[in-house]
């Protein structure tokens, strides 16, 4: 079996932490020759596409855009930034910009939590 295929699957495993168990199973299947390379290449392409999509979400959001996404006012977004809950970039006269990835991290880390205390 090709070492490239095994190495590629290992790289995918690192990039997709949530799918790590499935990737390890695939590596074992490759080693035991139970599945054809074509099927594994198709799976690899799908995972690679997913990884690329995640990496390209470097869009910078304005405070107003984040406020609209969260259904809160801009002042509360500024409090989240000032409190260190959301990382941002200072853009001089253009104000603050919040990387979409940082917004996503904040949402994932606080999902199901009461964030109202962060506004105090």
C-alpha beads as a LAMMPS data file, in Angstrom:
LAMMPS data file: protein, C-alpha beads

120 atoms
119 bonds

1 atom types
1 bond types

-500.0 500.0 xlo xhi
-500.0 500.0 ylo yhi
-500.0 500.0 zlo zhi

Masses

1 110.0

Atoms # bond

1 1 1 0.000 0.000 0.000
2 1 1 1.189 3.492 -0.817
3 1 1 2.847 5.375 2.021
4 1 1 1.539 8.604 0.448
5 1 1 -2.041 7.499 1.007
6 1 1 -1.315 6.581 4.617
7 1 1 0.543 9.873 5.213
8 1 1 -2.262 11.869 3.593
9 1 1 -4.798 10.188 5.810
10 1 1 -2.668 11.001 8.848
11 1 1 -2.562 14.688 7.817
12 1 1 -6.310 14.706 7.429
13 1 1 -6.604 13.187 10.881
14 1 1 -4.637 16.050 12.374
15 1 1 -6.766 18.645 10.581
16 1 1 -10.114 17.112 11.482
17 1 1 -9.939 16.408 15.173
18 1 1 -13.628 15.566 15.392
19 1 1 -13.223 12.838 12.777
20 1 1 -10.047 11.361 14.235
21 1 1 -11.559 7.999 15.135
22 1 1 -12.890 7.488 11.621
23 1 1 -9.565 8.473 10.041
24 1 1 -7.694 5.990 12.235
25 1 1 -10.120 3.282 11.115
26 1 1 -9.449 4.221 7.492
27 1 1 -5.694 4.006 8.008
28 1 1 -6.131 0.524 9.444
29 1 1 -8.346 -0.472 6.520
30 1 1 -5.677 0.737 4.091
31 1 1 -3.060 -1.319 5.893
32 1 1 -5.267 -4.415 5.798
33 1 1 -6.157 -3.857 2.118
34 1 1 -9.880 -4.235 2.754
35 1 1 -10.868 -1.225 0.664
36 1 1 -9.646 -0.017 -2.688
37 1 1 -7.476 3.061 -3.031
38 1 1 -10.164 4.740 -5.153
39 1 1 -12.654 4.762 -2.301
40 1 1 -10.047 6.152 0.087
41 1 1 -8.999 8.812 -2.432
42 1 1 -12.634 9.924 -2.729
43 1 1 -12.893 10.182 1.050
44 1 1 -9.608 12.090 1.200
45 1 1 -10.852 14.601 -1.415
46 1 1 -14.006 15.261 0.596
47 1 1 -12.067 15.809 3.824
48 1 1 -9.490 17.988 2.034
49 1 1 -12.262 20.148 0.586
50 1 1 -13.724 20.551 4.070
51 1 1 -10.324 21.565 5.466
52 1 1 -9.812 24.163 2.723
53 1 1 -13.243 25.636 3.399
54 1 1 -12.416 25.982 7.090
55 1 1 -9.069 27.629 6.380
56 1 1 -10.572 30.208 4.023
57 1 1 -12.928 31.683 6.631
58 1 1 -10.553 34.562 7.433
59 1 1 -13.188 37.183 6.686
60 1 1 -13.057 40.224 8.929
61 1 1 -16.393 41.248 10.413
62 1 1 -17.320 44.703 11.649
63 1 1 -18.691 45.186 15.143
64 1 1 -22.047 45.972 13.565
65 1 1 -22.012 42.683 11.604
66 1 1 -21.200 40.672 14.730
67 1 1 -23.923 42.495 16.640
68 1 1 -26.406 41.633 13.912
69 1 1 -25.328 37.959 13.919
70 1 1 -25.740 37.771 17.688
71 1 1 -28.944 39.870 17.801
72 1 1 -27.403 42.287 20.292
73 1 1 -26.364 45.929 20.111
74 1 1 -22.871 47.071 19.121
75 1 1 -22.053 48.275 22.641
76 1 1 -22.325 44.699 23.913
77 1 1 -19.948 43.482 21.211
78 1 1 -17.446 46.136 22.290
79 1 1 -17.808 44.865 25.897
80 1 1 -17.091 41.300 24.747
81 1 1 -13.965 42.522 22.966
82 1 1 -12.850 44.709 25.888
83 1 1 -13.430 41.816 28.292
84 1 1 -11.214 39.566 26.170
85 1 1 -14.024 37.183 25.246
86 1 1 -13.666 37.860 21.517
87 1 1 -10.331 38.682 19.889
88 1 1 -10.273 41.591 17.459
89 1 1 -8.033 43.729 15.287
90 1 1 -7.726 47.484 15.625
91 1 1 -7.913 48.984 12.135
92 1 1 -7.120 52.610 12.944
93 1 1 -9.883 54.979 11.821
94 1 1 -11.812 52.049 10.394
95 1 1 -12.447 50.744 13.907
96 1 1 -12.367 47.167 15.113
97 1 1 -12.592 44.076 12.966
98 1 1 -13.357 40.644 14.308
99 1 1 -12.070 37.639 12.367
100 1 1 -14.964 35.347 11.518
101 1 1 -12.957 32.461 12.954
102 1 1 -12.765 34.252 16.342
103 1 1 -16.521 34.834 16.285
104 1 1 -17.019 31.114 15.507
105 1 1 -14.713 30.120 18.383
106 1 1 -16.635 32.361 20.798
107 1 1 -19.953 30.845 19.748
108 1 1 -18.676 27.250 19.980
109 1 1 -17.072 27.789 23.399
110 1 1 -20.167 29.462 24.848
111 1 1 -22.918 27.444 23.224
112 1 1 -25.558 26.680 25.838
113 1 1 -24.087 29.179 28.298
114 1 1 -25.601 32.348 29.712
115 1 1 -23.324 35.065 28.352
116 1 1 -25.262 37.972 29.890
117 1 1 -22.697 38.215 32.723
118 1 1 -20.036 39.054 30.138
119 1 1 -21.778 42.359 29.400
120 1 1 -21.421 43.711 32.971

Bonds

1 1 1 2
2 1 2 3
3 1 3 4
4 1 4 5
5 1 5 6
6 1 6 7
7 1 7 8
8 1 8 9
9 1 9 10
10 1 10 11
11 1 11 12
12 1 12 13
13 1 13 14
14 1 14 15
15 1 15 16
16 1 16 17
17 1 17 18
18 1 18 19
19 1 19 20
20 1 20 21
21 1 21 22
22 1 22 23
23 1 23 24
24 1 24 25
25 1 25 26
26 1 26 27
27 1 27 28
28 1 28 29
29 1 29 30
30 1 30 31
31 1 31 32
32 1 32 33
33 1 33 34
34 1 34 35
35 1 35 36
36 1 36 37
37 1 37 38
38 1 38 39
39 1 39 40
40 1 40 41
41 1 41 42
42 1 42 43
43 1 43 44
44 1 44 45
45 1 45 46
46 1 46 47
47 1 47 48
48 1 48 49
49 1 49 50
50 1 50 51
51 1 51 52
52 1 52 53
53 1 53 54
54 1 54 55
55 1 55 56
56 1 56 57
57 1 57 58
58 1 58 59
59 1 59 60
60 1 60 61
61 1 61 62
62 1 62 63
63 1 63 64
64 1 64 65
65 1 65 66
66 1 66 67
67 1 67 68
68 1 68 69
69 1 69 70
70 1 70 71
71 1 71 72
72 1 72 73
73 1 73 74
74 1 74 75
75 1 75 76
76 1 76 77
77 1 77 78
78 1 78 79
79 1 79 80
80 1 80 81
81 1 81 82
82 1 82 83
83 1 83 84
84 1 84 85
85 1 85 86
86 1 86 87
87 1 87 88
88 1 88 89
89 1 89 90
90 1 90 91
91 1 91 92
92 1 92 93
93 1 93 94
94 1 94 95
95 1 95 96
96 1 96 97
97 1 97 98
98 1 98 99
99 1 99 100
100 1 100 101
101 1 101 102
102 1 102 103
103 1 103 104
104 1 104 105
105 1 105 106
106 1 106 107
107 1 107 108
108 1 108 109
109 1 109 110
110 1 110 111
111 1 111 112
112 1 112 113
113 1 113 114
114 1 114 115
115 1 115 116
116 1 116 117
117 1 117 118
118 1 118 119
119 1 119 120
